[in-house]
Amino acid sequence: MTKCDFLVIGAGMAGASAAFELAGAGRVVVLEREEAPGYHSTGRSAAMFLATYGNAIIRDLTVASRSFFADPPAGFSESPLWAPRGTLTIARADQRHTLREAVTQARRHVPTIEEVDGAEARRLMPVLRADYVAAATFDAEARELDVHAIHGGYLRGLMGRGGEVVTDAEVTALSRNAGTWTAETTAGVFTAPVVVNAAGAWCDEVARLANVAPVGLVAKRRTAITFDGPDAVDVTKWPMVIDVDEEFYFRPEGGRLLASPADATPVPPSDVQPEELDVAVAVERVEAATELSVRRIAHKWAGLRSFVADDTPVIGMDEEADGLFWLAGQGGYGIMTSPSMARAAAGLITEDTLPGDLDERGLEAADLAPGRLR
Ligand SMILES: Cc1cc2nc3c(=O)[nH]c(=O)nc-3n(C[C@H](O)[C@H](O)[C@H](O)COP(=O)(O)OP(=O)(O)OC[C@H]3O[C@@H](n4cnc5c(N)ncnc54)[C@H](O)[C@@H]3O)c2cc1C
């Protein structure tokens, strides 16, 4: 039996980042079902940092994560955690009204957002069709994240602080006795007074193992493809393009282009694979908006984005199960918000309070707590 202070279930971005932040306060063990950490949502994202994405709470968490990505702790990573990737949000003539509303909201978190007309949008992204794009906004502060460097940095940092990651360790039973949780896993038995439920799409399943009420998590499948850009054109400096109603997006990725139909199909948690129809929709939408033609798909995949009813993450101690901490419902924002969510989790676990900077932004523990959903 292995004893520790904090047991973290799931070694995706949520579990890895929370474990890193908790490691200063005690011995942390992360339990991961798969052979390799990051196999599920974390390894399948579009890797963007957009402070204009999601609801106001998510935008606050994203802005509060900026300084970590810009200036990580010493030794965290040998390479930068992010790089500029300006983002054009485009609208057809019939979407102008939505764009106006979106820009008003977006400026609360990114005051520098520019409004541009169709011609300027096409100057910034020459393949956009003139008869498609009527107006756009440009976010020069958007960034592309190096998910591998961030996730690897958290895991290495955790180990450097004395923590441990156990892979091939699926938690199969959870019980509480005399102030201690016992986790039975495929790699042995582990105990700790605090368990952090960071199992991504499986967080409600982990709660059921502990006989704790679920929070109503819904996993939604999202598809992505990569394909070659036009012959002899360097696409690497192109901005990201996203439709204002989020019907599709595309951006450069390793010399190719990455696109998604922005699908959000509710599915039971599993190792999801892309559906041909969603791949076809991605191609159709990109080709309708641009002069690009997708001749061959280089790579396609799907991943899960998990949401609760109010689309806001669940960060807090379960009100009914002492010592069971939720870190769930990261939706499509779990990479860009990981630094602030991890600090929020560590603050709530060790001091029962949010870190000062999150408090100053007006974030309240009650808005993140699982109890709001029950
Ligand atoms: C196509 C796509 C595009 C996205 N784009 C972005 C983006 O641009 N920017 C952004 O910030 N976010 C984006 N996201 C969202 C982001 O990927 C997720 O929010 C984030 O990865 C969630 O991390 P996680 O650690 O909660 O989940 P996961 O990475 O899924 O990790 C959960 C882990 O828990 C483990 N686990 C589950 N049950 C058990 C158990 N019983 N025992 C042990 N281990 C268990 C799983 O094996 C898994 O490794 C995107 C997602 C998708 C799918």
The ligand as an SDF file (V2000), in Angstrom:
LIG
                    3D

 53 58  0  0  0  0  0  0  0  0999 V2000
  -10.4750   18.7780  -30.8120 C   0  0  0  0  0  0  0  0  0  0  0  0
  -10.2270   19.5060  -29.5260 C   0  0  0  0  0  0  0  0  0  0  0  0
   -9.7340   20.7940  -29.5500 C   0  0  0  0  0  0  0  0  0  0  0  0
   -9.4400   21.4620  -28.3510 C   0  0  0  0  0  0  0  0  0  0  0  0
   -8.8330   22.6860  -28.4220 N   0  0  0  0  0  0  0  0  0  0  0  0
   -8.4540   23.3100  -27.2770 C   0  0  0  0  0  0  0  0  0  0  0  0
   -7.7380   24.5400  -27.3480 C   0  0  0  0  0  0  0  0  0  0  0  0
   -7.4530   25.0640  -28.4310 O   0  0  0  0  0  0  0  0  0  0  0  0
   -7.3490   25.1200  -26.1750 N   0  0  0  0  0  0  0  0  0  0  0  0
   -7.6630   24.5660  -24.9430 C   0  0  0  0  0  0  0  0  0  0  0  0
   -7.3040   25.1410  -23.9260 O   0  0  0  0  0  0  0  0  0  0  0  0
   -8.3340   23.4000  -24.8690 N   0  0  0  0  0  0  0  0  0  0  0  0
   -8.7450   22.7560  -25.9980 C   0  0  0  0  0  0  0  0  0  0  0  0
   -9.3980   21.5620  -25.9270 N   0  0  0  0  0  0  0  0  0  0  0  0
   -9.8130   21.0620  -24.5910 C   0  0  0  0  0  0  0  0  0  0  0  0
   -8.6740   20.4120  -23.8440 C   0  0  0  0  0  0  0  0  0  0  0  0
   -8.0460   19.4550  -24.6450 O   0  0  0  0  0  0  0  0  0  0  0  0
   -9.2650   19.7560  -22.5770 C   0  0  0  0  0  0  0  0  0  0  0  0
  -10.0280   20.6960  -21.8320 O   0  0  0  0  0  0  0  0  0  0  0  0
   -8.1650   19.2270  -21.6500 C   0  0  0  0  0  0  0  0  0  0  0  0
   -7.2560   18.4430  -22.3480 O   0  0  0  0  0  0  0  0  0  0  0  0
   -8.7860   18.4130  -20.5200 C   0  0  0  0  0  0  0  0  0  0  0  0
   -7.7300   17.8540  -19.7530 O   0  0  0  0  0  0  0  0  0  0  0  0
   -8.0440   16.7760  -18.6560 P   0  0  0  0  0  0  0  0  0  0  0  0
   -6.7920   16.4920  -17.9680 O   0  0  0  0  0  0  0  0  0  0  0  0
   -9.2420   17.2070  -17.8710 O   0  0  0  0  0  0  0  0  0  0  0  0
   -8.5730   15.4850  -19.4920 O   0  0  0  0  0  0  0  0  0  0  0  0
   -7.7560   14.2900  -20.1830 P   0  0  0  0  0  0  0  0  0  0  0  0
   -6.6070   14.8000  -20.9500 O   0  0  0  0  0  0  0  0  0  0  0  0
   -8.7590   13.4680  -20.9080 O   0  0  0  0  0  0  0  0  0  0  0  0
   -7.1700   13.4900  -18.9490 O   0  0  0  0  0  0  0  0  0  0  0  0
   -7.9770   12.7160  -18.0880 C   0  0  0  0  0  0  0  0  0  0  0  0
   -7.1820   11.4710  -17.7510 C   0  0  0  0  0  0  0  0  0  0  0  0
   -7.8560   10.7290  -16.7370 O   0  0  0  0  0  0  0  0  0  0  0  0
   -7.5700    9.3710  -16.9610 C   0  0  0  0  0  0  0  0  0  0  0  0
   -8.5640    8.5420  -16.2520 N   0  0  0  0  0  0  0  0  0  0  0  0
   -9.8940    8.4730  -16.4710 C   0  0  0  0  0  0  0  0  0  0  0  0
  -10.4720    7.5970  -15.6250 N   0  0  0  0  0  0  0  0  0  0  0  0
   -9.4730    7.0840  -14.8540 C   0  0  0  0  0  0  0  0  0  0  0  0
   -9.4360    6.1240  -13.8060 C   0  0  0  0  0  0  0  0  0  0  0  0
  -10.5390    5.4960  -13.3640 N   0  0  0  0  0  0  0  0  0  0  0  0
   -8.2390    5.8360  -13.2440 N   0  0  0  0  0  0  0  0  0  0  0  0
   -7.0850    6.4560  -13.6600 C   0  0  0  0  0  0  0  0  0  0  0  0
   -7.0740    7.3760  -14.6630 N   0  0  0  0  0  0  0  0  0  0  0  0
   -8.2530    7.6920  -15.2450 C   0  0  0  0  0  0  0  0  0  0  0  0
   -7.6690    9.2190  -18.4620 C   0  0  0  0  0  0  0  0  0  0  0  0
   -7.0040    8.0750  -18.9280 O   0  0  0  0  0  0  0  0  0  0  0  0
   -7.0480   10.5280  -18.9480 C   0  0  0  0  0  0  0  0  0  0  0  0
   -5.6770   10.3920  -19.2740 O   0  0  0  0  0  0  0  0  0  0  0  0
   -9.7160   20.8510  -27.0880 C   0  0  0  0  0  0  0  0  0  0  0  0
  -10.2250   19.5500  -27.0710 C   0  0  0  0  0  0  0  0  0  0  0  0
  -10.4750   18.8700  -28.2530 C   0  0  0  0  0  0  0  0  0  0  0  0
  -10.9840   17.4650  -28.1750 C   0  0  0  0  0  0  0  0  0  0  0  0
  1  2  1  0
  2  3  1  0
  2 52  2  0
  3  4  2  0
  4  5  1  0
  4 50  1  0
  5  6  2  0
  6  7  1  0
  6 13  1  0
  7  8  2  0
  7  9  1  0
  9 10  1  0
 10 11  2  0
 10 12  1  0
 12 13  2  0
 13 14  1  0
 14 15  1  0
 14 50  1  0
 15 16  1  0
 16 17  1  0
 16 18  1  0
 18 19  1  0
 18 20  1  0
 20 21  1  0
 20 22  1  0
 22 23  1  0
 23 24  1  0
 24 25  2  0
 24 26  1  0
 24 27  1  0
 27 28  1  0
 28 29  2  0
 28 30  1  0
 28 31  1  0
 31 32  1  0
 32 33  1  0
 33 34  1  0
 33 48  1  0
 34 35  1  0
 35 36  1  0
 35 46  1  0
 36 37  1  0
 36 45  1  0
 37 38  2  0
 38 39  1  0
 39 40  1  0
 39 45  2  0
 40 41  1  0
 40 42  2  0
 42 43  1  0
 43 44  2  0
 44 45  1  0
 46 47  1  0
 46 48  1  0
 48 49  1  0
 50 51  2  0
 51 52  1  0
 52 53  1  0
M  END
$$$$
